[in-house]
Amino acid sequence: MKNYRKNWKIMRVLRVALGIFIIVQGIVAKEWILAGLGSLFALMPLMNIGCCGVSGCSTPVPRTPKKIGRYIV
């Protein structure tokens, strides 16, 4: 449990708070799709996952330079 609480930064707390706020607003307005999306937004920081996953948005860097024609890429 200590390791789980150790990785909490201010942005993660804000994301959970925003998700809970969206859930409450969806329930008050009786918009169940909004409440469902709020639960998704609250669950993502609780599980420590994002849209891209672990390094999902990064591109791999080639280890050795390649020569194409007279250019080194």
C-alpha positions as CSV (number, residue, x, y, z in Angstrom):
1,M,0.0,0.0,0.0
2,K,2.9,2.3,0.7
3,N,4.2,2.0,-2.9
4,Y,0.7,2.7,-4.2
5,R,0.5,6.0,-2.3
6,K,4.1,7.0,-3.1
7,N,3.4,7.7,-6.8
8,W,0.6,10.2,-6.2
9,K,1.4,13.6,-7.5
10,I,-0.9,16.7,-7.7
11,M,-2.0,16.0,-11.3
12,R,-3.1,12.5,-10.4
13,V,-5.1,13.8,-7.4
14,L,-6.7,16.5,-9.6
15,R,-7.7,13.9,-12.2
16,V,-9.4,11.8,-9.6
17,A,-11.2,14.8,-8.2
18,L,-12.3,15.9,-11.6
19,G,-13.6,12.4,-12.4
20,I,-15.6,12.4,-9.1
21,F,-17.0,15.8,-9.9
22,I,-18.1,14.6,-13.3
23,I,-19.8,11.6,-11.8
24,V,-21.7,13.7,-9.2
25,Q,-22.8,16.2,-11.9
26,G,-24.0,13.3,-14.1
27,I,-26.0,11.9,-11.3
28,V,-27.5,15.2,-10.3
29,A,-28.4,16.0,-13.9
30,K,-29.6,12.4,-14.5
31,E,-27.2,12.1,-17.4
32,W,-26.1,8.5,-17.1
33,I,-23.6,8.7,-20.0
34,L,-21.9,11.6,-18.3
35,A,-21.7,9.6,-15.0
36,G,-20.2,6.7,-16.9
37,L,-17.6,8.9,-18.5
38,G,-16.8,10.4,-15.1
39,S,-16.3,6.9,-13.7
40,L,-13.9,6.2,-16.6
41,F,-12.0,9.5,-15.9
42,A,-11.9,8.7,-12.2
43,L,-10.7,5.1,-12.7
44,M,-7.8,6.0,-15.0
45,P,-5.7,7.8,-12.4
46,L,-6.7,5.2,-9.7
47,M,-5.3,2.4,-11.9
48,N,-2.4,4.7,-13.0
49,I,-3.2,4.2,-16.7
50,G,-3.5,6.7,-19.5
51,C,-4.7,6.8,-23.0
52,C,-1.3,5.7,-24.5
53,G,-0.2,3.3,-21.9
54,V,3.5,2.8,-21.1
55,S,5.5,4.7,-23.7
56,G,2.7,4.2,-26.2
57,C,3.1,7.6,-27.8
58,S,6.9,7.5,-28.1
59,T,8.7,6.4,-31.2
60,P,11.7,4.0,-31.1
61,V,15.1,5.5,-31.7
62,P,17.3,3.4,-34.1
63,R,20.5,2.2,-32.4
64,T,22.7,2.5,-35.4
65,P,22.6,5.2,-38.1
66,K,21.4,4.1,-41.5
67,K,22.9,5.3,-44.8
68,I,20.3,6.0,-47.5
69,G,22.0,7.3,-50.6
70,R,24.5,9.9,-49.6
71,Y,22.5,10.8,-46.4
72,I,22.9,9.3,-43.0
73,V,19.6,8.9,-41.2
